[in-house]
């Protein structure tokens, strides 16, 4: 009986420490930096586009353009760059927002 209780206690202690280490790693990663800023949504000919700026001057930034009922285009901006990104045609819905993503 004592061996069983000792084994059960050891299993509980190991699983608790594993859970704490996983949670601390997830908390340390944190949300992605808010580097990508939308300057303007516009239409260029038959294409919908968005002008994006990378506010982080020391590192590249990644983004996801969220479009309802369509695959979300992803991309990467170099350090401190402003870029016009086409994401769909004018027949498709307009983007809801641009989300910062981890690179």
C-alpha positions as semicolon CSV with decimal commas, in nm:
position;residue;x (nm);y (nm);z (nm)
1;X;0,000;0,000;0,000
2;X;0,285;0,240;0,086
3;X;0,458;0,167;-0,246
4;X;0,136;0,241;-0,433
5;X;0,088;0,574;-0,250
6;X;0,453;0,669;-0,307
7;X;0,422;0,592;-0,680
8;X;0,097;0,788;-0,709
9;X;0,248;1,084;-0,526
10;X;0,554;1,079;-0,752
11;X;0,334;1,076;-1,065
12;X;0,128;1,369;-0,940
13;X;0,441;1,570;-0,854
14;X;0,598;1,506;-1,195
15;X;0,284;1,600;-1,386
16;X;0,244;1,919;-1,182
17;X;0,603;2,028;-1,251
18;X;0,560;1,949;-1,621
19;X;0,241;2,157;-1,633
20;X;0,410;2,450;-1,459
21;X;0,710;2,444;-1,693
22;X;0,485;2,432;-2,001
23;X;0,272;2,720;-1,870
24;X;0,579;2,932;-1,790
25;X;0,721;2,876;-2,140
26;X;0,390;2,981;-2,297
27;X;0,375;3,292;-2,078
28;X;0,736;3,380;-2,162
29;X;0,665;3,366;-2,537
30;X;0,391;3,627;-2,499
31;X;0,196;3,789;-2,781
32;X;0,377;3,901;-3,095
33;X;0,509;4,256;-3,100
34;X;0,271;4,512;-3,251
35;X;0,499;4,613;-3,539
36;X;0,265;4,611;-3,839
37;X;0,046;4,921;-3,875
38;X;-0,225;4,968;-4,137
39;X;-0,190;5,304;-4,310
40;X;-0,471;5,273;-4,562
41;X;-0,716;5,033;-4,731
42;X;-0,764;5,110;-5,101
43;X;-0,851;4,970;-5,445
44;X;-0,589;4,954;-5,717
45;X;-0,759;4,872;-6,049
46;X;-0,939;4,539;-5,996
47;X;-0,738;4,454;-5,681
48;X;-0,804;4,538;-5,317
49;X;-0,489;4,648;-5,138
50;X;-0,367;4,765;-4,802
51;X;-0,069;4,987;-4,720
52;X;0,129;4,842;-4,429
53;X;0,419;4,989;-4,235
54;X;0,665;4,805;-4,011
55;X;0,708;5,022;-3,702
56;X;0,990;4,803;-3,565
57;X;1,319;4,933;-3,701
58;X;1,532;4,651;-3,565
59;X;1,352;4,341;-3,687
60;X;1,120;4,214;-3,958
61;X;0,748;4,183;-3,884
62;X;0,493;3,923;-3,997
63;X;0,124;3,981;-4,057
64;X;-0,202;3,807;-4,152
65;X;-0,472;3,991;-4,348
66;X;-0,808;3,861;-4,222
67;X;-1,065;3,832;-4,505
68;X;-1,406;3,672;-4,430
69;X;-1,478;3,341;-4,607
70;X;-1,139;3,334;-4,781
71;X;-0,789;3,208;-4,707
72;X;-0,601;3,469;-4,506
73;X;-0,295;3,601;-4,690
74;X;0,023;3,610;-4,482
75;X;0,338;3,807;-4,534
76;X;0,653;3,957;-4,394
77;X;0,780;4,316;-4,387
78;X;1,147;4,406;-4,367
79;X;1,277;4,647;-4,102
80;X;1,110;4,990;-4,115
81;X;0,948;4,938;-4,458
82;X;0,614;5,065;-4,597
83;X;0,459;4,837;-4,858
84;X;0,137;4,812;-5,061
85;X;0,000;4,456;-5,041
86;X;-0,272;4,327;-5,278
87;X;-0,487;4,062;-5,114
88;X;-0,796;3,992;-5,331
89;X;-1,011;4,117;-5,619
90;X;-1,286;4,378;-5,586
91;X;-1,552;4,103;-5,615
92;X;-1,437;3,945;-5,287
93;X;-1,513;4,102;-4,947
94;X;-1,289;4,367;-4,798
95;X;-1,039;4,273;-4,527
96;X;-1,169;4,303;-4,172
97;X;-0,832;4,380;-4,014
98;X;-0,461;4,303;-4,024
99;X;-0,327;4,089;-3,742
100;X;0,036;4,083;-3,621
101;X;0,182;3,732;-3,629
102;X;0,494;3,559;-3,503
103;X;0,767;3,513;-3,764
